[in-house]
Amino acid sequence: MADDVGHVLKFECVVVNAETKQNVGHSCTILTSRVIPAPSPSPRRMIPVSGAVDSNGRPMSMGSFTLLSYNILADAYASSEIYSYCPTWALSWTYRRQNLLREIVKYHVDIVCLQEVQNDHFDEFFAPELDKHGYQAIFKRKTNEVFVGNTNTIDGCATFYRRDRFSHVKKYEVEFNKAAQSLTEALIPVPQKKIALNRLVKDNVALIVVLEAKFGNQAADIPGKRQLLCVANTHVNISHELKDVKLWQVHTLLKGLEKIAASADIPMLVCGDFNTVPASAPHSLLALGKVDPMHPDLMVDPLGILRPHTKLTHQLPLVSAYSSFARMGGSLTAEQQRRRMDPASNEPLFTNCTRDFIGTLDYIFYTADTLTVESLLELLDEESLRKDTALPSPEWSSDHIALLAEFRCMPKTRR
């Protein structure tokens, strides 16, 4: 409570006999440290990148929508051994969940894509809390063929959308374990099947949701035509050694999205924690639509699942939303953001910042023939985060930072 700030709190615990109402044994008393205000993250601004502004100089937002992608760090992974630099109280889930919720709600986004959402935390916290703010929730838990432990704590991908802005049309659940079973049945000789499955079966998933916009049809030139949107939310395998598995998972997801694109003329967003850095093979596949046959990542392929390399393509015109900062004009704000970008890849310098690693693992990709980026949530600088050693910290409750983009549907061309 705000009234407690600056004071020492005293907690007294007494065991009472339920029948006699008499105290049993000695009481136990605990004094806290002096109560400090709850740290909150510094506000991050939305920065216009399209140059389209209204008569008051504000970014045009009519007919546009916003999407947030955020790996929130599941409690099951938030151990004090890994994040020993973060105070214990700031690492506790009861603290982090409130801090994360405040941050997410503050952005007022239309679509929220979260990764590392535990099954129990989705049911007991995020779904009911975001429901109060007008969001409908959809969840895809990771599969549990590898996972050992209570299935309530297994994490997954959660997508939320504002009910006043969108309605749900369809969802597709991508289980990479199932795709692995199909792949081994078709390609792997029987003696190697078990080895192949041990390598490929990692429980990762993707959640694909098709939504229909309710905010008007400004972008469409055909009156009455529905404005649909396809949003893919995924969390790719983390292992640095499994470069072939990462690339195979991304390729599998993109092939599924291609099928959806072939059946409907629909804008697409592909976001999440891809656990892969810029210029890696999975990033090249996403951003360029192909992988150079000489790419060093392709050297790791003990099962032969990436061959022939010519199959590692897709036809979706995907562009990374944050690359828009590289195309901005020469304002001071633009220069500041560009200093937080990698000029070689036009991606942020980092989206994940721990004591042992700093780099970009999270992305928001969009189909550039149907969508345009209007504005982006500003990037953070490493120095400001390093004052608390790294993430998570009392201010920022995940080891990742949120990515947020505002999009506008482009006018459809007549056919």
C-alpha positions in Angstrom: 0.0 0.0 0.0 1.2 3.5 -0.7 0.6 4.5 2.9 3.2 1.9 4.0 6.1 3.5 2.0 8.9 4.7 4.3 7.7 2.6 7.2 8.8 -0.7 8.8 6.0 -3.3 8.9 5.6 -5.7 11.7 3.9 -9.1 11.1 2.8 -11.2 14.1 1.7 -14.8 13.7 -0.2 -16.5 16.5 -1.5 -20.1 16.5 -5.1 -20.2 17.9 -7.0 -23.2 19.1 -10.1 -23.2 16.9 -12.4 -24.5 19.7 -11.2 -22.6 22.7 -10.0 -19.5 20.8 -6.9 -19.6 23.1 -3.4 -18.9 21.9 -1.3 -22.0 21.6 2.5 -21.6 22.0 4.5 -18.5 21.4 3.8 -15.9 18.8 6.2 -15.2 16.0 7.1 -11.7 14.9 8.8 -10.5 11.8 10.0 -6.9 11.0 10.4 -5.9 7.4 12.9 -3.5 5.9 11.7 0.0 5.3 9.0 -0.2 2.6 10.1 1.4 -0.7 7.9 2.5 -3.6 7.3 -0.2 -6.2 9.8 0.5 -9.0 8.2 1.0 -12.4 9.8 1.0 -15.8 10.5 4.3 -17.5 7.9 5.2 -20.1 8.7 4.2 -23.6 7.4 6.4 -26.4 5.8 5.5 -29.7 7.9 7.0 -32.5 6.2 7.7 -35.9 8.1 6.2 -38.8 5.8 6.6 -41.7 5.7 10.4 -41.7 1.9 10.4 -41.9 0.5 12.8 -39.3 -2.8 14.6 -38.7 -3.5 18.3 -38.6 -2.2 18.5 -35.1 1.1 16.8 -36.0 0.2 13.5 -34.3 0.7 10.2 -36.0 -2.4 9.1 -38.0 -4.1 6.2 -36.2 -7.6 6.0 -37.8 -7.9 2.5 -39.2 -4.6 1.4 -37.9 -3.9 -1.2 -35.1 -1.1 -2.0 -32.7 0.6 -5.3 -31.9 2.9 -6.1 -28.9 5.2 -9.1 -28.7 6.8 -9.9 -25.4 8.6 -12.9 -23.8 7.6 -12.4 -20.2 10.0 -14.9 -18.6 8.0 -17.8 -17.1 8.3 -18.2 -13.3 9.6 -21.8 -13.8 12.7 -20.4 -15.5 13.2 -17.4 -13.2 15.6 -19.0 -10.7 17.8 -17.0 -8.4 20.7 -19.1 -9.5 20.4 -17.9 -13.1 19.4 -14.3 -12.2 21.3 -13.9 -9.0 21.8 -10.2 -9.8 18.1 -9.5 -9.5 16.8 -9.0 -5.9 14.8 -11.9 -4.7 11.7 -9.8 -4.1 11.8 -8.4 -7.6 12.2 -12.0 -9.0 9.2 -13.3 -7.2 6.2 -14.0 -9.4 3.8 -12.1 -7.2 5.8 -9.0 -7.8 6.7 -9.6 -11.5 3.2 -10.5 -12.6 1.8 -7.1 -11.4 4.7 -5.2 -12.9 4.3 -7.0 -16.3 0.5 -6.5 -16.2 1.0 -2.7 -15.6 3.4 -2.5 -18.4 1.3 -4.4 -20.9 -1.9 -2.5 -20.0 -0.1 0.8 -20.2 0.7 0.3 -23.9 -3.1 0.2 -24.8 -2.4 -2.2 -27.7 -5.0 -4.0 -29.8 -3.2 -7.3 -30.1 -0.9 -8.8 -27.4 1.4 -11.8 -28.2 3.1 -13.2 -25.1 5.6 -16.1 -24.9 6.6 -18.1 -21.8 3.2 -17.9 -20.3 2.7 -20.7 -17.8 -0.5 -22.7 -18.1 -1.6 -21.9 -14.6 -0.7 -18.2 -14.9 -2.7 -17.9 -18.1 -5.8 -19.4 -16.4 -5.4 -17.8 -13.0 -4.0 -14.4 -13.9 -3.5 -13.2 -17.4 -6.8 -14.3 -19.0 -9.0 -12.9 -16.1 -6.9 -9.7 -15.6 -6.7 -8.8 -19.3 -10.4 -9.6 -19.7 -11.1 -6.7 -17.3 -9.3 -4.5 -19.8 -11.4 -5.7 -22.7 -9.2 -8.5 -24.1 -10.2 -11.9 -25.4 -7.6 -14.6 -24.7 -6.3 -17.6 -26.8 -3.6 -19.9 -25.5 -1.5 -22.7 -26.9 0.5 -24.7 -24.3 3.7 -26.4 -25.3 3.4 -30.1 -25.7 4.8 -32.2 -22.9 6.6 -35.1 -24.4 10.0 -33.8 -23.2 8.8 -31.7 -20.3 9.1 -33.3 -16.9 7.1 -31.9 -14.0 3.7 -30.5 -13.3 1.9 -29.8 -16.6 0.2 -26.8 -14.9 3.6 -25.0 -15.0 4.5 -25.8 -18.6 4.5 -22.6 -20.7 3.2 -21.6 -24.0 2.1 -18.8 -26.3 -0.8 -16.5 -25.5 -2.5 -14.1 -27.9 -5.0 -11.5 -26.6 -7.0 -9.1 -28.8 -9.3 -6.3 -27.9 -12.9 -7.3 -28.3 -14.0 -3.9 -29.5 -11.4 -3.9 -32.3 -11.4 -7.5 -33.5 -13.4 -10.7 -33.6 -12.1 -14.2 -33.7 -12.4 -16.1 -37.0 -10.2 -19.1 -36.8 -7.1 -20.5 -35.0 -4.4 -23.0 -36.0 -2.2 -24.7 -33.5 1.2 -25.7 -34.7 2.9 -28.5 -32.7 6.4 -29.0 -34.0 6.4 -32.4 -32.3 3.7 -33.6 -34.7 5.6 -32.2 -37.6 8.7 -34.1 -36.4 6.7 -37.3 -36.3 5.6 -36.8 -39.9 9.1 -35.8 -41.0 10.7 -38.9 -39.5 8.1 -41.2 -40.9 8.7 -39.8 -44.4 12.5 -39.2 -44.5 14.4 -41.0 -41.7 15.4 -44.7 -42.1 13.9 -46.9 -39.3 17.2 -47.5 -37.4 17.7 -43.7 -37.0 14.1 -42.8 -36.1 14.6 -42.8 -32.4 17.8 -40.6 -32.7 16.0 -38.3 -35.0 13.0 -37.9 -32.7 15.2 -37.2 -29.7 16.8 -34.4 -31.7 13.6 -32.9 -33.2 11.0 -33.4 -30.4 11.4 -30.3 -28.2 7.7 -29.4 -27.3 7.8 -26.0 -29.1 4.6 -24.6 -30.6 3.1 -21.7 -32.6 -0.3 -20.2 -32.3 -1.9 -18.8 -35.4 -5.0 -16.7 -35.1 -7.1 -15.2 -37.9 -9.0 -12.1 -36.8 -11.5 -9.8 -38.4 -11.2 -6.1 -37.9 -14.1 -4.1 -36.5 -12.5 -0.7 -36.9 -13.9 0.2 -40.3 -12.8 -0.5 -43.9 -10.7 2.5 -44.6 -8.0 0.4 -46.2 -10.2 -1.6 -48.5 -11.4 -0.2 -51.8 -14.2 -2.8 -52.1 -17.2 -1.7 -50.0 -18.4 -4.4 -47.6 -15.2 -6.6 -48.0 -14.0 -8.1 -44.7 -10.7 -6.9 -43.3 -9.0 -10.1 -42.0 -5.6 -10.4 -40.3 -3.5 -13.4 -39.6 -1.2 -13.3 -36.5 1.4 -16.0 -35.8 2.9 -16.1 -32.3 5.7 -18.6 -31.6 8.6 -19.5 -29.3 11.4 -21.4 -31.2 13.7 -23.9 -29.5 16.5 -22.3 -27.4 19.4 -24.7 -27.7 22.4 -23.1 -29.4 23.6 -26.5 -30.6 20.4 -27.3 -32.5 20.8 -24.9 -35.4 19.1 -27.4 -37.7 16.1 -27.7 -35.4 15.6 -24.0 -35.1 15.7 -23.5 -38.9 13.4 -26.5 -39.4 10.9 -25.1 -36.9 10.9 -21.7 -38.6 10.6 -23.3 -42.1 7.7 -25.5 -40.9 5.9 -22.5 -39.5 6.4 -20.4 -42.7 5.2 -23.3 -44.9 2.0 -23.5 -42.8 1.5 -19.7 -43.2 2.0 -20.0 -46.9 -0.9 -22.4 -47.1 -3.1 -19.9 -45.3 -1.9 -17.1 -47.6 -2.7 -19.2 -50.6 -6.3 -19.7 -49.4 -7.0 -16.0 -48.6 -5.7 -12.6 -49.5 -4.8 -11.7 -45.9 -2.2 -9.5 -44.2 0.2 -11.5 -42.0 2.2 -10.8 -38.8 4.8 -13.3 -37.6 6.1 -12.5 -34.2 7.7 -14.1 -31.1 10.9 -15.2 -29.5 12.8 -17.0 -32.3 15.9 -17.7 -30.2 18.0 -16.8 -33.2 20.2 -13.7 -33.9 20.2 -11.5 -36.9 22.0 -12.9 -40.0 21.5 -16.5 -38.7 19.9 -19.0 -41.1 16.4 -18.7 -39.5 16.5 -14.9 -39.6 17.7 -15.0 -43.2 14.8 -17.3 -44.1 12.3 -15.0 -42.4 13.7 -11.7 -43.8 15.0 -12.7 -47.2 12.8 -15.6 -48.1 15.8 -17.9 -48.6 19.1 -19.2 -47.0 22.4 -19.0 -48.8 23.5 -22.6 -49.5 26.9 -21.7 -48.1 25.5 -20.3 -44.8 27.5 -21.8 -41.9 24.4 -22.7 -40.0 23.6 -25.3 -42.7 26.8 -27.2 -41.7 24.9 -28.5 -38.7 22.5 -31.0 -40.1 23.2 -34.5 -38.8 19.7 -35.8 -39.9 19.8 -34.3 -43.4 16.5 -32.6 -42.8 17.7 -29.3 -44.4 18.6 -30.8 -47.7 18.2 -30.0 -50.5 19.0 -26.4 -49.4 17.0 -25.1 -52.4 13.8 -26.0 -50.5 14.6 -23.5 -47.7 12.5 -20.8 -49.2 9.1 -19.1 -48.8 7.0 -16.7 -50.9 5.7 -14.4 -48.1 6.9 -10.8 -48.5 8.0 -10.5 -44.9 9.8 -7.5 -43.5 11.0 -6.9 -39.9 8.9 -4.0 -38.4 11.9 -2.6 -36.5 13.9 -2.2 -39.8 11.6 0.8 -40.4 13.8 2.8 -38.0 16.7 2.5 -40.5 14.6 4.1 -43.2 13.5 7.1 -41.1 14.6 10.7 -41.9 17.4 12.5 -40.2 15.7 13.8 -37.0 17.4 13.6 -33.6 14.9 11.0 -32.6 15.7 8.9 -35.7 19.4 9.2 -35.0 18.9 8.1 -31.4 17.0 5.0 -32.4 19.5 4.2 -35.2 22.3 4.1 -32.6 20.3 1.4 -30.9 20.1 -0.6 -34.2 22.6 -3.0 -35.8 23.5 -1.3 -39.2 24.4 -4.7 -40.7 20.9 -6.3 -40.1 18.7 -3.2 -39.5 17.5 -5.0 -36.3 17.7 -3.8 -32.7 21.0 -4.3 -31.0 19.3 -6.3 -28.4 15.9 -7.6 -27.2 17.3 -9.9 -24.6 19.8 -8.6 -21.9 21.1 -10.9 -19.2 24.4 -10.9 -17.4 25.8 -13.5 -19.8 24.2 -12.6 -23.1 23.0 -9.5 -24.9 21.5 -9.7 -28.4 18.3 -9.8 -30.5 16.1 -12.9 -30.3 12.6 -11.4 -30.7 11.0 -10.0 -33.9 7.8 -8.8 -35.4 7.6 -9.5 -39.2 4.8 -8.3 -41.4 3.8 -8.8 -45.1 4.9 -5.6 -46.8 2.5 -5.9 -49.7 -0.5 -5.6 -47.4 0.7 -3.7 -44.3 2.8 -0.6 -43.6 4.4 0.4 -40.3 3.1 3.7 -38.8 5.1 3.8 -35.6 7.3 1.8 -33.3 7.9 1.6 -29.5 11.3 3.1 -28.9 14.2 0.9 -28.2 16.1 0.9 -24.9 19.8 1.6 -24.5 22.1 -0.9 -22.9 23.5 1.6 -20.4 20.2 2.4 -18.8 19.5 -1.3 -18.3 23.0 -2.2 -17.1 22.6 0.1 -14.0 20.9 -2.9 -12.4 23.5 -5.3 -14.0 21.0 -6.8 -16.4 17.4 -8.0 -16.9 15.2 -8.8 -15.1 15.5 -6.0 -12.6 13.1 -4.2 -10.2 12.0 -1.9 -13.0 11.8 -4.5 -15.9 10.3 -7.8 -15.0 11.5 -10.0 -17.9 14.9 -10.7 -19.4 13.4 -9.6 -22.7 12.1 -6.2 -23.7 8.7 -5.7 -25.3 8.4 -5.0 -29.1 5.4 -2.9 -30.2 4.5 -1.7 -33.7 1.5 0.2 -35.1 0.4 -1.0 -38.6 -2.0 0.2 -41.2 -3.6 -2.1 -43.8 -2.7 -0.9 -47.3 -5.4 -0.3 -49.9 -6.2 -3.4 -51.8 -5.6 -3.2 -55.5 -8.5 -4.0 -57.8 -8.2 -7.2 -59.8 
